[in-house]
Amino acid sequence: MPTIIVEDIMTSPVECVSMDDSVEKIRDVFSQSHYHHLVVTGDSGECAGVISDRDLLRNLSPFLGKMQARSADVNSLKRRAHQIMTRQLVAVRKNTSLRAAARVMLDHKISCLPVVDSNKRCIGIITLRDVVRWAVAELERESDSDYGHSGLAA
């Protein structure tokens, strides 16, 4: 089996937000997309951090949109991406082996890796969900292959 690399299964293009985008905008991006991670870009377009849907939920008041909402609850929407993002960026290059990328995610206990070019610009993203999807497809292909060689008919 040939070595599978990150580029083979990464998602591209990536949904990005800027460091100064508001939590309200970030909430809207998540609600309008199927993504679970957003890449935060710096002034030069470089990958500066990641915001997960869990990061967002931790930073939203549960009282938003309710009668009990106070000004502090509403003001949580005015916070900025750089205030809630994960700054300890762990990223990979597109030619990284899938095995190495998966090991990095497990070792760092993270669920995604931005894929960056030599200028640290985000060109894709790989998530645990992508790895599982690939693994299931491989297992199914092996199972289909085994089934085809067994001589059994459906």
C-alpha positions in Angstrom: 0.0 0.0 0.0 1.5 3.4 -0.9 2.1 6.0 1.8 -1.0 8.1 2.3 -0.1 11.8 2.8 -2.1 14.6 4.4 -2.7 16.2 1.0 -4.6 13.0 0.0 -7.4 13.5 2.6 -7.2 17.1 3.8 -10.1 19.5 3.4 -9.4 22.5 1.2 -10.2 25.4 1.0 -10.3 26.2 4.7 -12.8 28.5 6.4 -10.7 31.3 8.0 -11.3 34.2 10.2 -9.1 37.1 11.1 -7.6 37.8 14.5 -10.0 40.8 15.0 -13.2 39.1 13.9 -15.9 39.1 16.6 -17.2 36.1 18.4 -20.6 37.0 16.9 -19.1 36.6 13.4 -17.4 33.4 14.4 -20.7 32.0 15.7 -22.4 32.9 12.4 -19.7 31.2 10.4 -20.1 28.0 12.4 -23.9 28.1 12.2 -23.8 28.6 8.4 -21.3 25.8 7.7 -20.7 22.2 8.6 -17.2 22.9 9.9 -16.1 22.2 13.5 -12.8 24.2 13.2 -11.9 27.7 11.9 -8.3 28.8 11.2 -7.4 32.2 12.5 -5.1 34.2 10.2 -2.7 37.0 11.1 -2.2 40.3 9.4 0.1 38.7 6.7 -2.3 35.9 6.1 -0.3 33.4 8.1 -1.9 30.8 10.2 -2.0 32.1 13.7 -4.4 29.8 15.6 -7.5 27.6 15.5 -10.9 28.0 17.0 -13.0 24.9 17.5 -16.8 24.9 17.9 -16.1 23.9 21.5 -13.9 27.0 22.0 -16.8 29.0 20.8 -19.3 27.4 23.1 -17.0 27.9 26.1 -17.0 31.6 25.3 -20.7 32.2 24.7 -23.0 33.0 27.5 -25.8 30.4 28.0 -28.1 33.4 28.6 -27.7 34.9 25.1 -31.1 35.4 23.6 -33.0 34.8 26.8 -34.8 37.3 29.1 -32.1 36.8 31.8 -29.4 38.1 29.4 -27.3 40.9 30.9 -25.1 43.3 29.1 -22.1 41.2 30.1 -23.7 38.2 28.3 -24.4 40.3 25.2 -20.9 41.7 25.3 -19.4 38.2 25.0 -20.3 38.5 21.3 -18.0 41.4 21.0 -14.9 39.5 22.1 -12.3 38.9 19.3 -11.0 35.7 17.7 -7.5 36.3 19.2 -9.1 36.2 22.6 -10.6 32.8 22.3 -8.3 31.0 19.8 -5.8 28.3 20.6 -2.5 30.0 20.1 -0.1 27.0 20.5 -0.5 26.2 16.8 0.4 22.7 15.8 0.4 22.4 12.0 1.7 20.0 9.3 2.8 20.3 5.7 0.9 18.7 2.8 3.5 16.0 2.3 3.4 14.8 5.9 2.4 11.1 6.1 -1.1 10.5 7.4 0.4 8.2 10.1 2.6 11.0 11.4 -0.2 13.6 11.3 -2.5 11.2 13.2 0.3 10.6 15.8 0.7 14.4 16.2 -3.0 14.8 16.9 -3.0 11.9 19.4 0.1 13.1 21.2 -1.1 16.7 21.4 -4.7 15.7 22.2 -6.0 17.9 19.4 -8.7 17.2 16.9 -7.3 19.1 13.9 -4.2 20.2 12.2 -3.9 23.1 9.8 -1.9 22.3 6.7 0.5 25.1 5.9 2.8 26.0 3.1 6.4 27.3 3.5 5.1 30.8 4.4 2.8 29.4 7.1 -0.3 30.1 5.1 -3.1 27.7 5.5 -3.8 25.5 2.4 -5.9 22.9 4.1 -7.0 21.2 7.3 -7.0 17.6 8.5 -9.2 16.5 11.3 -9.7 13.3 13.3 -13.0 12.9 11.5 -11.0 12.9 8.2 -8.7 10.2 9.5 -11.6 8.1 10.7 -13.4 8.5 7.4 -10.2 7.4 5.5 -9.7 4.4 7.9 -13.3 3.2 7.5 -13.0 3.4 3.7 -9.8 1.4 3.9 -11.4 -1.2 6.2 -14.4 -1.4 3.9 -12.1 -1.8 0.9 -10.2 -4.6 2.6 -13.5 -6.3 3.6 -14.8 -6.0 0.1 -11.5 -7.4 -1.2 -11.6 -10.3 1.3 -15.3 -11.0 0.5 -14.5 -11.1 -3.2 -11.8 -13.7 -2.7 -13.7 -16.0 -0.5 -15.8 -17.5 -3.3 -19.0 -16.8 -1.4 -21.9 -15.2 -3.3 -24.3 -12.7 -1.9 
